[in-house]
Amino acid sequence: MRSPILDYLDAIFEGTAHVTSGATADYIPDLAAADPDRAAVALCTVNGTVYASGDADHRFSIQSMSKPFAYALALEEHGVARVLEHVGVEPSGEAFNELSLDRETGRPLNPMINAGAIATHALVAQDEDDGVDRVLRFFSTLTGRDVEVDESVAASEMSTASRNLGLAYLLEATGGLARHPRAAVEGYVRQCAASVDVRDLALMAATLANGGVQPQTGEQVVCRETTRQVLSVMASCGMYDAAGDWFTAVGIPAKSGVAGGIIGVLPGQVGLAVFSPRLDAHGNSARGVAMMERMSDDMGLHLMEAG
Ligand code: GLN
């Protein structure tokens, strides 16, 4: 029998088709050329059952949704204290690619903005040969399949990476980068170009919802403390300068990516993933936000709502 959850996701997909505002990311040529009308939504329970609707098999680059997972790897490898020496946990209230570091410490404010994500990637991938592979292996453990880099997207982003290179050199100047700036950006860009679909993302989100245990394999992929740290930072910083709007309206930890994906995590319950390439002024998927708002309302997901 067809699950009512699938009918529900179809309704979310169809009920947000009118949201055509925004535009594909313009600063990465490959993303600018994406088909703007594709869309998908997926939900994964903490039992590991995945439901999806729309273009659920369409793969796109993970982009900034890689950041919480790279942060999780850094925390597992180095511990919270060492990672905090390199990257803070304060919301920046600024755009994702802002050229900003904390005035007093010289650290990036958090690991969800590009400056913090480049510093985090460098912590995980200090070893030149194995850096990106380690991140990809981790994504593969989370999704249960071999995740690969979309080389076209990676090359496209590297061709217009001046801003991220600028950030990396700034980080090097303040002593906050564990690798050469160019290598750190190349690795970070490849991390962001990992190719996934909404099912993969829902499962990755569900692993965070499930205390760091991948729900299909039962493997504890990250510890509970790491999971808590990652979800806390997603809640306060995951949606950049729209983090306050997001948390009041949707009320769950989340992370967006400029290819049009958004993941959301309701601890103990579900992982959600949506995709639609047109972005709003903050760089978050416009229809994706609409899909998440509806699901949060319908299912009463907001963490600040009692009962
Ligand atoms: N790779 C992208 C960048 O660095 C990621 C940004 C994003 O998804 N918000 O610009």
Residues whose N, C-alpha, C, O or C-beta is under 5 A from the ligand:
A	BS01	LIG	Q63 S64 F96 N114 C192 S256 G257 V258
